[in-house]
Amino acid sequence: MGLCKLSQEEMDGIRPGEALTLTTVFVVFTVVILTIVAYRLFVGGESKVSLPGGYKFEWELHP
């Protein structure tokens, strides 16, 4: 793989914080969803959770 040096304009165009920001947003979104699912699982005997993207979770209390 051949490497070449970037010009000053190309180096100025690099924004290393974009990937970090996007990763942070995804992590926070995932933690919030998992927290809601865990809360509803442990608080209620039976419940349904529908998430964006068509994901559905259902659980029932069996005596």
N, C-alpha and C positions, 0 to 999 in steps of 0.2 A: 504494500500500500504506500503510495507516494504521498509525502507530506509537503505542504507548501506554507509559507508564512502568510498571515493575513495582513491586509492593508490596514491603515489606521481607521478608515471608515468602517471596515468590516468589524474591527475590534470594538469600535464605539457602538455598533449595532447589537452586540451581544448583551443580553439581559439575563444574567444567571439567576435572578430572583424569581423569574416566571415559573420555573419548574418547582421551586420550593413552595411558592404560593399555591400552585395547583395541587401539589401533594398535601399541603396542610388543609386545604378545603376538603379534599377527598377523605382525609383521616377524620376530620371533625364530623363530616356527614355520616361516615360509617359508625363512629362511636355513638352519635345521637340515635341512629336507627337501632343499634344493638342495645342501647340503654332502654329505649322504649319497649322493644320486644321482651327484654329480660324483666322489666317492671310489670308488664302485662302478664307475663308468664307466672311470676311469683305472687302477684297480688290477687289475680282472679282464678277461680276454679276452672273456668272455661272461657275461651276468648278467641277472637279472630283478628289477625293483623294482615293488612294489605299494604304492600310497599310499591313504590313506583317501579315500572318495568314488568308488572304482572306477577310479582312474587306474593304468594299468599301462605300464611301460616295459620293453622287452626289446632286447638287442643281442647280436649274435653276432660272433665273430672269423672273418672270411673270409680264407683263405690266398691 
